[in-house]
Amino acid sequence: MSRSALVGNVTAMLEDAGFVVSDRCAIRPKSFDIAARRGEDLILVKILGNIDAFNEATGHEMRRLGTYLNATPLVIGLRSRDEDLKPDVTYFRHGVPVLSPDTAYNLFIEEVPPLIYAAPGGLYVNIDGDLLADERQDRDWSLGQLANELGVSRRTVSKYEDGMNASVEVAMELEDLFDAPLTSPVSVLEGADDVHETEATPDDPEADPDDEEVVAVLTRAGYEVHPTLRSPFKAVSHEEEEKDDDVVLTGHSEFTKAAEKRARIMSSIGHVTHTHSVYVVDRAKQESVDGTALVEREELEQLHDAAELRKVIRERAEHEEAA
């Protein structure tokens, strides 16, 4: 299957599941292909035939964007090396959850989250420690008795009851012993932190030298600016006091056909992520592109604070909608 067809299939599946899906980010480089929202669930999706193409730099940027946009970064792919990804298993690459299309279908359409995740050494599941302890005590079994049944140490059983995850084989044996479900699903849309410990969100990259002046102006106006390297926008900016309520996707370049294309993609992403977007240009012959406000560099320098910039962005977006 071609990558374009795979992107189309994943997009259609998400739409069938009730997601609003952005336009495809048909530019390079790009850290994600589409943004999609269903209610409070917002995902940034990278779609690949072979997930080995997903590198560390892209993973770091997707995780940063997930933090700034309150979104879950996610990779949907077909295979790793020459092997197809297993259904109903969550994989990880550079701290980002990875699903096969079948697993994504079960999660989003059937609303059946995966129970198994891959980690060094094999496949594992979450054991509900409290439920396991209740079942053991109902049987009037000691830690030692259960340990003997499983062929492990008392310490290992105690760790299972304290929340340590288990191999698929051990989980199946436990459920056979007690004739009860003892596993809990992988919380993919919450970042799967309960099964996969990752380092802190990677630091922001340095701003492109061509963008440093714009970053400085936005910072003086009261915005905290997070530069990006692999996105349709150059930065995610938010007011220092209003991080969750006024996020702005920020672009900057000469106003060319390529810039206009980026501005349209930014508008589509902003619609899905519930953010505003602004593109800073040297000269503009119009006020906005599909809801992305165009602001000339000199005009930006004359804006004194975030409130003024926010007013300009909203007025130009509203003007285009009215037109």
N, C-alpha and C positions, 0 to 999 in steps of 0.2 A: 504494500500500500504506500502511495506517495505521501510525503509529509503534508502536502496541501489537502489531500483527501482526509488524512487523519485529523487535521485541524477542523475541517468541515464536519466530520463525524462527531468529534468531541463538542463542538459548538452546538450542533443540533441536539445532542444528548442533554446538554445543560439547559437548553431552551425548553426541551420536553419536561425537564425536571422543575421548571418554574423559575429559572434564573433569567435575569436580564443580563445580556452578554454584550460587551463592547465590540467595536470593530476590531479586526485583527491588526496587530501592530506590524504592519508590512514595511518595516524599515530595519536597518542594521546599524550598529549592533542592538540587540534587544534582550532584555533579561526575561521578559514574559511575552506570551503571545496574545492573551486575552484577559480581561478582568470580567468577573461575573458576580452578580449579587442576587441572593434570595433572602428577603427579610433582613435580618441582622448578619447573615453569613456573607462575607465578602471574600472571594478567592482570586488570587493572581496565578494564572495557569501557564506553565511552560509545557509545550507538547512536542514530543520527540519520538522518532522511530526507535533510536538506540539511546538509552539514558546515559551511556558512557560519554556522550558528547556534552553532558551537563557539567561544566567546570566549576571550580571553587569560586572564581570571581563572580560568576553569574549567581551562584548560590548565596554568596554574601550579599549581593545587591538585592536579591529577592527577599532575603530575611530583613534587611534594612527597610525596604518598602513595606513589608508586612507590618513592621513596627510603626512607621509613620502614618500608614493608611488604615491601621487596625484591621488588617487583612491576613488571611492564611496563604502563604506561598505554597504552591503545589505543582508537582511534575506529573504528567500523564504520559506514559511511554509504553512501547510494545515489548522491548527486549533489552537485555544487558549481555554484551558479548554476542554469543550465538544462541542464547537461551531466552525463550519467551518468559516474561514476568509471570509468576504464578498468580492465579485468581485468589481474591480475598486475602492477600498479603500486602502489608504496608512495608515498603522499602524506604531507605533514606539515602540521600546524596547531599553531602555538605550541609547537613542539618535541615534539609527540606524533605517533607514526605513525598514519596513516589508511589503512584498507583498504576496498575494496568487499566485499559479501557473497561474491561469487565468488572474490575473492582470498583472503579468510579461509577459505573452503571448501577451496581448493587447499592452503593452508598447513596447516590443522589436520586435515582429513580425508585428503587425498591426500598430505600431507607434502611438498609441492612449494612451497618458498618463492619469493617474487617476486624477479625479477632486476632489475627496472627501478624507479627511483624518480623522482619529479617534484621539480624544483628550479627556481628562477628561470632562465628561458632554455630550458627544455625537459625532455626525458626523458633520464636518464642510467643507466649501469650501472657496477658495480665491475669494474675490470680486474685480473686476477691478474698483477701486474707481474713476479713471478719466472717464471711460466709463459711470459709474453710474451717475456721476455729469453731464456729457454731456446730457445723456438721460433725466434726471430730468429738466435740463434747457431748453432743446428743447420742453418739455411739458409746460414750463413756470410754473413749480410747485416750491413752496417754500420748504425748509427743513421741515417745519411744516406740509404741505400738504402730503408729502410722509410719514412722521412719522405717521400721522393719518391713512393713507391707510394700513400701516404695523402694527399699534397698538404698536408702540415703541416711545421713546422720540426723540426730535430733535437732542439731543446730540448723540444718538446712530446712527442716519442716518448720521450725520457729521463724526462719526468715520468710518462708512462704506466707505464713500468717501475719508477718509484719509488712507484707506488701512486695516482697521480692518476686520478680516474674519467673516463669518456669518454661522449660522446653515444651514443645507440643506433645511429645511423648509422655512426659510427666503429667501434664494437664489432662490428657486423655485417660491416663491411669487413675488419677484422682476422681474424675467424673464417673468412671466405671465403678470405683470402690464405693462411692457414696450415692451413685445413681442420681446425681443432681448437677445442674450447670454451675460451674464455679469460676468461669472466666468472665471478663468484662471487655468490651470492645476498645479498639484503639481510637482515641479521640482526635481524629484527623483534623477536624475543623477548629480544634483548640491548639493546633500545633504539635499534637502528639507528645507533649512534654512529659506525660506520665510514663512513657516507655523509652524515651530517647533523650538523654541529657546532652545538651549542647553548650558550647561556650556562649558568653554574652554576645549580644548583637555586635557584629563587626563595626569598627569605626568608619565614619564617613571618609570617602576619598577626598583628595584635594580638589578644589574647583579648577576647571579648565582656565588657563591664564586669560583667555579671551572673555571669560565670564566674571573675572574677579571684581571688576568695577560694578557690575550689576549686583553681584552678591553683596558688595560693600554698601550700596545704596539701600538694598532691601534690609540689610542688618541695621543700618541707621534708622530706617523707618519703623523698626520694632519687630522685624521678622527674624525667626530662627531659620536658617537656610541649610538644607541637607543636600549637597551636590550628589548627582548620579552620573554614572558612566555608560550605562547600557539600557537607557530608557528613552521613550519618545520625548521626554522633557529633561531639562538640564538639572532641575532641582525640585525637591518638595519643600515648600516653605509654609510656615505657620506663625501666627502671632505668638509671641513669647508667653502671653498670658491666656491664650485661647487655643491651645494645641488641638483639642478635639473638635472645635466648632468652626474653624476657619482655615482649612488647609488649602493651599494654592499650588497647583502644578505650574511650574515656571519654565518657560523656554526663552532662548535668546539666540538671535543670528540675524543676518540680513534677511529681508523678506523676499524669498525666492519661491519657486514652485515647490521645492522640497520643504521649505519652512511652512508653507501653506498646508502641505500634506501632514506635517507634524502637528500643526495647530488643530486640524480636523480630528486627528487621532486623540490628541489631548482632550478635546471636547467630548468625544465618545467615552473615553476613560473617566473623565470627570463626572459625566452623567451617571455612570455605574458606581463610582466610588463616593459620590456625594461630595465632590470637591469643586472648587473653582479653578480656572486656568487663565494664565496670562502669558503673552508672548511679547518679549521686548525686542524691538527692531530699531534700526537707524531711521528709516522713513516708512510711513504707512499711508496707503491711499484709501484705507477703510478702517472702521473702528473695531471690527471683530471678524472672526472666522468660525462659523457654526457655534458661537457661544464662547469661544476663546477670545478674550479681550486683547487687542493689539495696543501696545503702549510704546511710544517712541522713547529712546534713551534719554533725550533731553527733558522730555515731559516727566519721566520717572524721577529724574534727579530733582525736579521741582516739587515733588510730593513730599510733604513733611512727616507724615506718620502713616501707620498701617490703616487707620480709618479712612484716610483720603484714598489710598490705593484700593481698598476694599470697595469704596463707593464707585470709583472709576470702573473697576472690573464688573460690578453688578449692573451699573447703568448701561454699559456697552453690551453686555449679554442680554439684558432685557430689551434694549433697543432693537437688536437683531431679531429676537423672538417676536416682537411687535410688528416688525417689518415683514 
